[in-house]
Structure formats: structure tokens, C-alpha cells
Amino acid sequence: MSIANTAASGAGGLNSLGFAKPPAETRVVAAMSGGVDSSVVAALLADQGYDVVGITLQLYDHGEAVRRKGACCAGQDIHDARNVADQIGIPHYVLDYESRFRDQVMEDFADTYLAGSTPIPCIRCNQTVKFADLLATARDLGADCLATGHYIRRVEGANGPELHRAHDDSRDQSYFLFATTAEQLGYLRFPLGGLPKTEVRALAEKYNLPVATKPDSQDICFVPDGNYAEVVKRLRPGAGRGGEIVHMDGRVLGTHNGVIHYTVGQRRGLGIATGEPLYVVKIDAPKRQVVVGPQEALATVGLTLSELNWLGGGTFEVACKAERPVLARVRSTRAPVPARLGYRDGQPAVFFDAPEHGVARGQACALYDPDGETRVLGGGFIASTFGVVDTPAAA
């Protein structure tokens, strides 16, 4: 049942957020990005009588961002969040997290690209700035919980809260939230997890929110026009050093102007003509080489994980010993596929039942329970891959 259709006080004396007290005595910090989703969360909770405090984070310099469309947390978004707070009658604060965001998200973004991997800054932002720093601030404000506009569900299970995929598969954000810890999950609330986007838009209209028709953000907030390489070069001068484009059989096919322009699985924009379709199969950052090969060289039978987060109950070690079946998702745009857990060279690993293609280091691998296919078991960042066809100095 969605929170929008749940009475403010439920069975057993619990309110709709799961606390045994009236909504008016339950303080909620609402993370307000200035978009439709987070604005609806704040309005919905305020309408139900909760003591809502809106917080918007200033994450980076607004001079360039203000001129952009489709970015979150820019100057216009802060203005929009403030207007929404005024409309629904809640206090609103803007916190300067610019230095934290740069240190924990932007610097990691640049370093990951320089290492020949493909970063996902939205996951790092959720993992650090939002679900660590902002969560701590919410506690300092005496809030009972932190509510966000993410499309994911928090479900009370037999052994405590569980993380589940959103009701609306087209909006599900579970891939970006695999790093949410059990402790954080105890404090977080996701009121939109059971709602389709159409109903969220309808609620925005119902509450007469000034952002009701605002488009959804599309880009990474600090990347102008999707040009990742330019951001990396600003953060790391000299990052555009060129090198060779090498076929996996050893032939030098051409040159490039920096490994930061390439990612595993890429086919377009390679700047070489060989008469055969070639894909980036490996990026060797120390050698400044982009290794290309046929599509079959992208077939991956397994991967190892770094920064593992396990939400599946018990321990990951026990699950590995049992070669626990899971569903693994290696891209946000792909469906989870059958796999099993294990170890490879002492590292947590995922072994696919059938080869996956174009799996890139630095991306995430989110894990789901095959039973019901909605529970998030955790996941990690892809540290290495192993495939059907070996590549030179394989990752």
C-alpha cells in the first residue's frame, strides 16, 4: 500500500512512517532537491500532519549550473525548493555541502576515470553526502527519520527493514542505492516507493506545487551537457594525455587523446577504420592504451566486487559457501540476470549463469533475491571482470 493512501495512524498505534506516536510529534527531515519527487514527499508528509523540516543541499558552484537545464541541486533548484516549502508552510534550510561534495563525489569521479574505470557519481553521492552527512545532520536536528524522493521501497521484514525495488519498474532506483547500509535503512523513509510517476505528478497538482510541471533531471548534476571528459580535465589538468588504440591481438590501430574519453563496451567514436565492428574491451590506464576487439571479447562470465554492502541477512561469507543464487544487475538500464555468489582470488565475486556483455570496472553490481525478485541484497562496485575471451593484461 502506498503512503499516499495510508491513514496517518495505522494499526497497532503506528503512524504511516512506522512510529508509535502521532504525526505531529514525529519530526521528519525531507531532503528537497527542488524537483517534483522530493517536493511531493515534503507536501505529502506535511499534509498528513508530520513536523516536516525541508533541507536542500548546495553541492557545487552555481555560476555555471544556473544556466543549465535538467540538472539537480543547481541554483534554480534551490529557489524552487524554497518556493515549495513556502507553499506548504514548512521551514526550509539550505546547507553548504560544496566542499564535501567535491571531496567525496567529484574527486572520486575524476580519479575513477583516470584509472580507466567508469564511475557512477550518483551512487557515491547517495552513499556519502546524502545518506551519511545529511543523515547525521537530520539526527542532530532531532528528526525521527530522513525522507527522500527516491523510487525504492523500505519493507519491514521478519528481521528488520528490507530494501525492495519500487512498485513502478520504470522509475526504480534500487541500482543506485545498493550501498544503503542496514543502519541507514533503519532511519530512512521512501514515501514514493509504492507510487507510479503519474500519481506523483497528480499529487503535485493536487498540492498546487510550483514545480508540478517541472521536467525530471536527466544529467549528472555537475557535468555540463554530458561532457564528462571536460569535467575530469578541469579537476585533473593533464588528464587528456593521448596514447594508442590497440587491437587485442597486438596491432596498433590508431591513437587517442585520453583514456577518459572511453568506456568498456563503447563502439561509436573510436576514430579507427578497420572494416570490422570493434568495441572497447579494456582500458589500460597505466599504459594509456585503449584495447579494442570483437563483440565476443566483451562476454563476461563473472566479476569481483569492492566496497561490498550486504543486506541479505546472515553474512556474505555464509552465502558464498552455499553458492547462493542471486539476480545481478550490472547496468541501471539492464534487467537483473541469474548468477551465484562466491569468491575469486580472495575477493567477493559474482558468477553469471550466462555471460554478460560490456561489464565495466567502476560500475555497480546490485544484487537481488531471486525469490520474488524485488528484495535488494546489496552489491558492490565492479573491481575486475573475467571473460570467455582473454584480453591483454586482463583487468
Stockholm file with secondary structure:
# STOCKHOLM 1.0

chainA/1-395         MSIANTAASGAGGLNSLGFAKPPAETRVVAAMSGGVDSSVVAALLADQGYDVVGITLQLYDHGEAVRRKGACCAGQDIHDARNVADQIGIPHYVLDYESRFRDQVMEDFADTYLAGSTPIPCIRCNQTVKFADLLATARDLGADCLATGHYIRRVEGANGPELHRAHDDSRDQSYFLFATTAEQLGYLRFPLGGLPKTEVRALAEKYNLPVATKPDSQDICFVPDGNYAEVVKRLRPGAGRGGEIVHMDGRVLGTHNGVIHYTVGQRRGLGIATGEPLYVVKIDAPKRQVVVGPQEALATVGLTLSELNWLGGGTFEVACKAERPVLARVRSTRAPVPARLGYRDGQPAVFFDAPEHGVARGQACALYDPDGETRVLGGGFIASTFGVVDTPAAA
#=GR chainA/1-395 SS CCGGGSCSBCGGGCBTTSCSSCGGGCEEEEECCSSHHHHHHHHHHHHTTCEEEEEEEECSCHHHHTTCSSCSSSHHHHHHHHHHHHHHTCCEEEEECHHHHIIIIIHHHHHHHHTTCCCCHHHHHIIIIIIIIIHHHHHHTTCSEEECCCSEEEEEETTEEEEEECSSTTTCCGGGGTTCCHHHHHHEECTTTTCCHHHHHHHHHHTTCTTTTCCCCCSCTTSGGGCHHHHHHHHSTTTTCCEEEEETTSCEEEEESCGGGCCTTCCTTCCCCCSSCCEEEEEETTTTEEEEECGGGGEEEEEEEEEEEECSSSCHHHHHHTTCEEEEESSTTSCCEEEEEEEETTEEEEEEEEEEESCCTTSEEEEECTTTSCBEEEEEEEEEEEESSCCTTCC
#=GC SS_cons         CCGGGSCSBCGGGCBTTSCSSCGGGCEEEEECCSSHHHHHHHHHHHHTTCEEEEEEEECSCHHHHTTCSSCSSSHHHHHHHHHHHHHHTCCEEEEECHHHHIIIIIHHHHHHHHTTCCCCHHHHHIIIIIIIIIHHHHHHTTCSEEECCCSEEEEEETTEEEEEECSSTTTCCGGGGTTCCHHHHHHEECTTTTCCHHHHHHHHHHTTCTTTTCCCCCSCTTSGGGCHHHHHHHHSTTTTCCEEEEETTSCEEEEESCGGGCCTTCCTTCCCCCSSCCEEEEEETTTTEEEEECGGGGEEEEEEEEEEEECSSSCHHHHHHTTCEEEEESSTTSCCEEEEEEEETTEEEEEEEEEEESCCTTSEEEEECTTTSCBEEEEEEEEEEEESSCCTTCC
//
